[in-house]
Amino acid sequence: MRSPFTSNELRPLEGEPGTIWADGQAFVELATTMDETAEMLVEVGDSSIHKSKGTDKLAEMAKDSSADLSDAAVRYEGTGKALRTYADALRKAQNWLSLHQDEVERAENEYQTALEAKESADRQLASVEHQWPWEDEPSQEDKDAASGAASSAQTSLNSAENERNSQWRSFDHVFEEWSDAYDDAVAGVQKAMDAADNGDGFWGVVDDLLTVISVVLVVLTVVALIIGAPFTGLLAAVVLGLTLLSLGLTALKWADGRATLGDVGLAALGLLPFGIGRALSKGVPALSAVVKGGRGVVTSVIRSGLPRVRLLHPSTWGTPFQWLAAPIRSMSGLPKPGMFVNPLRTIANGGPEVQQIQRFLTTMKGSGWGSNPAVQQFVTQTATQLPGKFTQFLNAVSWTGAAGLTGYGAATAPW
């Protein structure tokens, strides 16, 4: 059954608006993650830390990868928004059809019935108004009946035609809104591709991104083993963002039949170290807190050992200045630990900052204030919050597994 005005077919519209909208939202969320990760990669590339020996290549790779992610984010965001808009239009059209499709069909059927009735009445009227020579002259009563039937049929036809036209025009309006939304969605996806300027085909872009992500993850995982604070948090955020992207893109491939559940499982296992790491590092203090606390304890020790000011003893007149200089002395005697750490110990400790804390505590014990009870108590209490032997074992398993997964992803990525 088609519209008499546009020939649009009256039929249910295919598609699941909820699924399409959810896919569009997933694209937009992936784009947001890509943008955030790209910004962090730029920060990695711009950081002065990359100027250290052996990390120049990291800066170059980080900046190149950030550009790829930014382009992909433009494409994913534009595609996602186009899908969400189309999903809303499809839902609106489907809702209208579910409520009014039967009404349109009934109006069309009643119109066809009325049309047939009118044609029949017209034929009957014509037969009584015009006779062949061999036919008997109809009575006036027969003529009046035929004329009345034709008039009634015309009235019924006019009413049925008005209702039928109204229903079809409403359908055409809804259908054309949906059709325009579909065309807009196609144009929106194409516009996103043109804006991103990475039109190698949707799945080609996904594969390229997964390749880049796998390689960058390997590099950043290695760098994270040897560089400590203040770079640790940024690296962890980048690695987590890239791992989430890898999982999201692999899930998209699986949904389209281009990846197996095993591939999704491997991508998901890449997140495992973040969960284990959080659980195992619970209660471990931050390096900045340890440095600040340790220097504070030493500052108090220095000040407590100063003589009281006595006007009759010139040797004590400098005590106020020594009191003010105590923080400077503690800072000088307890410098922040170096940035680079032993990667093997990083694996066992679950992160480079723990080694830096241990190094700082060793500096405290070896300083001129190391024999002070307050300093010894601070060192002991802080050391008890660091990973023990069993925790170090679990950390080693977690980090080794993560490195193996990211290495496997890079080795099996399509080139």
PyMOL commands that set and color helices and strands:
alter all, ss='L'
color gray80, all
select helices_A, chain A and resi 17-46+48-51+56-129+140-196+202-226+232-255+261-269+272-280+287-304+314-316+319-333+343-349+352-366+373-384+389-412
alter helices_A, ss='H'
color red, helices_A
deselect
rebuild
show_as cartoon
